[in-house]
Amino acid sequence: MDIFLLGLGFILMCLGILGSFLPVLPGPPVSWLGLLVIHFTKSIPMNWWFLGITLVIALLVFVLDYIIPMIGTKKFGGSRAGVIGTTIGLIIGILFFMPFGIIIGPFVGALIGELSNQNDSKKAFKAAFGSFLGFITGTFLKFIVAVIYFGLFIVKIWEHKEPLFTFNW
């Protein structure tokens, strides 16, 4: 059962890292689930403080991911259309233009969104840049937290490797 839980935790960690870039998956909360799963093994003791602190951080980053792009968009004079365009551009960029689509897609989407909302292309370009900058900042923050959680996952497994990988026939 422990090996199954380790495998499930590893899958959740990988999905959490992917979720840092894909808007459909909440990256850090999924990574946190990977940390939670390994604490259900017999070999790794339940540490409520560790799980509580990492949960608070995951939820904080999850909320900030929605706030940071709005701040970036508003700082540069953007609108809701720019934020929506950023998300649509990301999805199209990931689906059709990988690996560069993950960078170019959100910017082009924000620019199209802003151009559809206002006539001045200079303002639209500036707002698109703000929306893009906010998106990149949020994505980077989610990615860093997901990678740190993956590192914590590996450390926890390494600390308890003897009971986890010792087979008693």
VODRENKOL-365207 format. One record per residue (C-alpha): chain; z, y, x. Coordinates in nm, 3 decimals. Each point is the difference from the previous one (the first is absolute). Example, Ala and Ser with C-alpha at 12.3 -4.5 7.8 and 13.67 -1.06 7.14 Angstrom:
# residues 2
A  0.780  -0.450  1.230
A  -0.066  0.344  0.137
# end
This chain:
# residues 169
A  0.000  0.000  0.000
A  0.077  0.237  0.287
A  -0.350  -0.040  0.142
A  -0.147  0.081  -0.343
A  0.216  0.313  -0.023
A  -0.103  0.103  0.354
A  -0.365  -0.041  -0.096
A  0.047  0.197  -0.321
A  0.184  0.273  0.192
A  -0.281  0.015  0.255
A  -0.261  0.033  -0.276
A  0.201  0.280  -0.163
A  0.025  0.177  0.337
A  -0.378  -0.018  0.048
A  -0.058  0.122  -0.357
A  0.244  0.284  0.065
A  -0.197  0.114  0.303
A  -0.325  -0.023  -0.199
A  0.173  0.187  -0.281
A  0.048  0.292  0.235
A  -0.375  0.062  -0.030
A  -0.084  -0.144  -0.342
A  0.119  0.215  -0.290
A  0.041  -0.307  -0.222
A  0.285  -0.151  0.204
A  0.326  0.184  0.067
A  0.023  -0.073  0.375
A  0.365  0.053  0.101
A  0.151  -0.153  -0.317
A  -0.216  -0.311  0.046
A  0.108  -0.019  0.365
A  0.361  0.034  -0.112
A  -0.051  -0.301  -0.228
A  -0.099  -0.192  0.314
A  0.334  0.096  0.156
A  0.182  -0.103  -0.317
A  -0.172  -0.339  -0.013
A  0.111  -0.102  0.350
A  0.360  0.077  -0.092
A  -0.021  -0.275  -0.262
A  -0.049  -0.260  0.274
A  0.301  -0.211  0.095
A  -0.030  0.105  0.363
A  -0.003  0.380  -0.032
A  0.320  0.140  -0.151
A  -0.020  0.253  -0.281
A  0.070  0.348  0.137
A  0.043  0.236  -0.295
A  0.028  0.313  0.215
A  -0.324  -0.077  0.181
A  -0.181  -0.078  -0.325
A  0.145  0.304  -0.177
A  -0.095  0.248  0.272
A  -0.351  -0.141  0.037
A  -0.044  0.005  -0.381
A  0.100  0.368  -0.019
A  -0.246  0.085  0.279
A  -0.280  -0.201  -0.169
A  0.059  0.176  -0.333
A  0.025  0.342  0.165
A  -0.333  -0.051  0.180
A  -0.153  -0.131  -0.324
A  0.098  0.321  -0.181
A  -0.102  0.223  0.293
A  -0.344  -0.161  -0.004
A  -0.062  0.168  -0.335
A  0.157  0.332  0.097
A  -0.155  0.058  0.347
A  -0.367  0.006  -0.113
A  0.089  0.245  -0.279
A  0.176  0.224  0.251
A  -0.299  -0.015  0.236
A  -0.240  0.075  -0.282
A  0.205  0.291  -0.135
A  0.059  0.148  0.349
A  -0.375  0.021  0.055
A  -0.078  0.126  -0.352
A  -0.116  -0.328  -0.151
A  0.021  -0.145  -0.347
A  0.071  -0.330  -0.173
A  -0.374  -0.074  0.015
A  0.024  -0.004  0.380
A  0.286  -0.252  -0.006
A  -0.189  -0.223  -0.245
A  -0.316  0.033  0.210
A  0.198  -0.102  0.309
A  0.116  -0.322  -0.167
A  -0.345  -0.087  -0.135
A  -0.157  0.078  0.338
A  0.251  -0.230  0.170
A  -0.080  -0.290  -0.230
A  -0.377  0.044  0.039
A  0.037  0.049  0.375
A  0.202  -0.320  0.038
A  -0.228  -0.207  -0.222
A  -0.336  0.109  0.136
A  0.034  0.179  0.333
A  0.269  -0.173  0.206
A  0.136  0.079  0.255
A  -0.103  0.367  -0.001
A  0.021  0.025  -0.378
A  0.378  0.006  0.017
A  -0.020  0.341  0.173
A  -0.322  0.149  -0.136
A  0.040  -0.123  -0.360
A  0.316  0.195  -0.088
A  -0.134  0.323  0.150
A  -0.339  -0.025  -0.176
A  0.175  -0.095  -0.324
A  0.233  0.299  0.026
A  -0.294  0.232  0.075
A  -0.198  -0.128  -0.299
A  0.309  0.028  -0.219
A  0.062  0.358  0.109
A  -0.368  0.097  -0.031
A  0.000  -0.133  -0.356
A  0.306  0.215  -0.071
A  -0.104  0.329  0.167
A  -0.325  0.166  0.098
A  0.101  0.146  0.336
A  -0.092  -0.257  0.263
A  0.215  0.161  0.270
A  0.312  -0.027  -0.218
A  -0.100  -0.351  -0.106
A  -0.040  -0.107  0.363
A  0.340  0.147  0.093
A  0.169  -0.167  -0.300
A  -0.173  -0.330  0.078
A  0.134  0.020  0.355
A  0.353  0.059  -0.135
A  -0.029  -0.293  -0.238
A  -0.136  -0.220  0.277
A  0.275  0.112  0.240
A  0.268  -0.080  -0.258
A  -0.154  -0.339  -0.065
A  -0.020  -0.086  0.370
A  0.361  0.109  0.053
A  0.123  -0.217  -0.288
A  -0.206  -0.296  0.117
A  0.126  0.035  0.357
A  0.360  0.015  -0.122
A  -0.046  -0.315  -0.213
A  -0.170  -0.181  0.288
A  0.278  0.087  0.247
A  0.271  -0.123  -0.240
A  -0.192  -0.322  -0.078
A  -0.049  -0.072  0.372
A  0.368  0.068  0.073
A  0.096  -0.238  -0.282
A  -0.234  -0.261  0.148
A  0.174  0.048  0.335
A  0.340  -0.042  -0.169
A  -0.135  -0.315  -0.168
A  -0.097  -0.145  0.339
A  0.334  0.100  0.156
A  0.197  -0.167  -0.283
A  -0.203  -0.319  0.037
A  0.037  0.007  0.380
A  0.379  0.048  -0.027
A  0.027  -0.310  -0.219
A  -0.280  -0.211  0.148
A  0.222  -0.295  0.093
A  0.112  -0.093  -0.353
A  -0.338  0.098  -0.148
A  -0.217  -0.213  0.225
A  0.227  -0.292  0.080
A  -0.102  -0.307  -0.195
A  0.263  -0.260  -0.079
A  -0.176  -0.325  -0.075
# end
